[in-house]
Amino acid sequence: MSKLDKLNEYVVVPGETILELLEVNCMTQLDLANKTGINKKTINEIINGKAPITTSTALKLEYVFNLPASFWNNLESNYRESLEREKDILSIKEDEKYLINIPYVEMAKRNWDYIEKTRDSYEKVVNLRKFFSVASLGFDTELKRRLAFRKSNNEKFSYDSLYCWLRYGEIQSNKDEYPKFNMEKLKDSVNKIRKLANKPFLEQYEKIKKILKECGIALIFEPHLPNTYVNGVSYKLTCDKAIIMLSDRGKKDDILWFTLFHEIAHLIKHSKREVFVDLEDTKTNDIESEADEFAKNTLIPDSVYNEFVKSNVFYNENIIKDFSKKNNISAGIIVGRLQKDGIIGWNQFNNLITRL
């Protein structure tokens, strides 16, 4: 039996109750019209479900049938709700077309809020409406509008998956109270966070999260969803609160550290309205280049890094570890930068990089 059939099975038209009472009391519709002072045509329309039982009518029926007005009001309210519920069921069926682009199974596997495991398309739509806080999956949200022009050079990139991933971050960030976003405090906290980069990111995650929370920023780490190709995202949730989301894309600790400071740079230096999404294989612009430079120089200042590169033609683990210890930074971050700059090969010293 379909959801619609089940609903109709329990729908009670208030007029049916009136008809039963007329029969029990040996009354006609005209008699009821005369006793209530309500037009006979209106009585007929109420009985046929075409006109509602108003509060005034409910009070009059209370006198005639000795049943409280609340009984009639509830009967009418339940009936009207069932009519709207019927429309909603039809709209849910219509929303099922959006499921094809949403990684529901993976979201359910991760036990995300509202996303319960189910194979039923109807239930999936209902759960997703709650997840996105919308009355229809076709409706826009502020986040969706701000992501509207986000593109990737990767043909498999899924805007919908990215939207789901970001919405997860919003939900998590709303589970806690944050002080008002403080730009100056964020700037002052950069060095404090940098001092933690001598250990793997996930080991320092809670400490970093606490520091950023004091700045009015929610830090969320969540493995990337299929076809998102995203390393990190930063944007202002509201005028008073910002969010930084990081994924495990690349599965390397040095990428996490670099992405963290890259996203911090966006919050410090760039537009307060844009959603900055660090996607793979996207064309670098001036804004992204500036964020990259900020991240690189925060982790290892160019002057220090360039001197290290010039003085070490032949690299070995001990040289890298000594530089790591001297500059209070994990060896993996150094290796990652040397690899990216082409100073060493992608296959060299990978044992020094922490894998996620």
Beta strands, then each sheet from edge to edge (+ up, - down):
strand 1: 217-221
strand 2: 230-238
strand 3: 241-246
strand 4: 276-279
sheet 1: 1+ 3+ 2- 4+
end
